[in-house]
């Protein structure tokens, strides 16, 4: 008879050091350069393809509808199986929301060490994923599973969008204000779960953030007439902002004092619970990001922190900011205006404590 004491912690079977284990930005760019044009870029009815580096692919069906296609999966970042499933599902669905789409159908993607973990635990993972997908109005209709020594879970997701009202990373414009819809810090919390014994309240706050859908944030962005967005995941706030600015041919500023952090995140970062993904982000971005002298190291770490199922980063024209903020708050989201888009070298970011006077 298998008891709870016989089952290893889920995170102990993961090599991911507390983050969602994306390829480092530098590795991803080298890979895409080597693949070349084997993965299609936009053209014809393919509105967004691999070459654009956006959150999902978009294929126009007709003048009123486009398919949004994405997939995401990762190793356990917490030990509660159902919560891991919920987080992974919300994370995968987020890529559809980041494009201004509505998820309509999903498939499970599962790797499971059948000799080491009971199938009942996998059932909990799948139930958690199905719960969040159902909240999104997106049924999970099957999927694929393999036997693997390291557990992994996620979804392949199909969504629909209006091809005339897409959100993409390539439409940020000078003068836009940068709006973040969730606080940062899930990476340090997940790393602490794997390596230490963090405050349960900090873990609960991170789980609540990671399982919250980005649906309302996307709907508010579309209602305000925005055109540029991305979700903040494994490349951290600065990494995803860099990609958005570079794709848009612009530069930007981040005002660190305006960036919200999860409860306990600063303390965990100061204690050294920093994932390999976060350190990869810092290494890659050092040539693209200028940090104001005197910026606290903990703040710099959290701005690079590799997130899982983070919020949306929206690029909002100044004239639409008021309507956007009002709508987000009406939907229960407290937005943070964390910076601005500016003229300058594409992808360049200056991080200041506060906006210049």
PATOR-583538 format. One record per residue (C-alpha): y, x, z; residue in one letter. Coordinates in steps of 0.5 Angstrom, whole numbers, plus 500, padded with zeros to 3 digits. Layout:
% PATOR-583538
YXZA ...
***
This chain:
% PATOR-583538
500500500X 507503498X 512502503X 520504503X 519510506X 514512501X 519511495X 524517494X 531516493X 533514486X 539519486X 534525488X 530524481X 537525478X 539531475X 546529474X 550531480X 553525482X 556522475X 554519469X 552525465X 556525459X 556531455X 562535456X 568534452X 567541449X 560540447X 561533444X 566536439X 562541437X 556537436X 560532432X 563538428X 556540426X 554533424X 560533420X 560526415X 553524417X 556519422X 560515418X 568514419X 572508418X 572505411X 571498407X 569493412X 567499417X 574498421X 572503427X 566509426X 563515429X 569519426X 574516430X 571517437X 573510440X 569506445X 565502440X 564501433X 567495429X 564492423X 568486419X 564480418X 570476415X 577475416X 576472423X 570476426X 568483427X 562486430X 563491436X 557495437X 556500443X 550503448X 551506454X 546509459X 545514465X 541516471X 542513478X 548514481X 547510488X 540509491X 540501491X 536499485X 540493484X 547495484X 545501480X 543496475X 549492476X 554498475X 550500469X 551494465X 558493467X 559500464X 556499458X 559492457X 566495458X 566499451X 566492448X 572490452X 576496451X 576494443X 578487445X 572484444X 567479447X 560481449X 555476446X 548480446X 545486450X 538489450X 536494456X 535501455X 530504460X 527510462X 522510468X 517515472X 512510473X 508515477X 513516482X 517509483X 514502483X 515498478X 518493483X 524497483X 525497476X 525490476X 531490481X 534495476X 533490471X 535484475X 542487477X 543488470X 542481468X 546479473X 552482471X 551481463X 550473465X 557474469X 560476462X 556471458X 552476455X 544474455X 540480456X 534479451X 529484451X 530492450X 526498450X 522502455X 519509456X 516513461X 520519463X 520523469X 528522470X 530514471X 535512466X 538505465X 543502461X 544497455X 545496448X 551491447X 553487441X 560483441X 565480437X 572481436X 578479432X 579484426X 587483426X 587484434X 583490436X 584495441X 583502439X 585509442X 589511435X 595506436X 599509442X 606510441X 612514444X 615510449X 609506451X 608506458X 601507461X 597502465X 591503469X 587497471X 582500477X 583506482X 580513481X 574516485X 568513483X 565520481X 566524488X 563518492X 557518487X 557525488X 557524496X 552519495X 547524492X 549530496X 551528503X 552521507X 559518505X 562513509X 559506507X 565503507X 567508501X 561507498X 562499498X 569500495X 566504489X 560499488X 565493488X 570497483X 564499478X 561492478X 567489476X 568487469X 574489465X 574482461X 580480465X 584486463X 582486456X 584479455X 591480459X 592486454X 590482448X 595476450X 601481451X 600483444X 597490446X 594495441X 592501444X 587502450X 581506452X 576505458X 576511463X 569513464X 566520464X 571524461X 576522467X 583519467X 586525463X 580526459X 580519456X 588520456X 588526452X 583523447X 587517446X 594521445X 590526440X 588520436X 595517436X 598523434X 603523440X 603527447X 604524454X 606524461X 602522468X 606521474X 601523479X 604519485X 603512481X 595513480X 591509485X 585512488X 579509492X 578509499X 576515502X 576519495X 581524497X 577526503X 571526499X 574531494X 577535499X 570536502X 568539496X 564533493X 566534486X 561533480X 559538474X 562533470X 569533473X 569541473X 567540465X 573536464X 577541468X 575547464X 576543457X 583540459X 586546462X 589548455X 591541454X 594539461X 600542464X 600541472X 607541475X 607547480X 605544487X 601538485X 595538491X 589540488X 585534491X 590530486X 588534480X 581534482X 581526482X 585526475X 579529472X 574526476X 568523472X 568516473X 563511472X 565504470X 572505471X 578501469X 582500462X 587505460X 592501456X 598503452X 604498453X 610497449X 616497454X 618490452X 611487454X 610491460X 613485465X 608480461X 602484462X 603486469X 604479471X 598476467X 594482470X 596480477X 595473476X 588475474X 587479481X 588485478X 593490481X 595494475X 598501476X 604504471X 601511471X 605515466X 608514459X 607516451X 612521448X 613525442X 610532442X 603536440X 598531439X 594530446X 598534450X 599532457X 604534463X 602531470X 608530474X 608528481X 614523480X 617520473X 623525472X 630522474X 
***
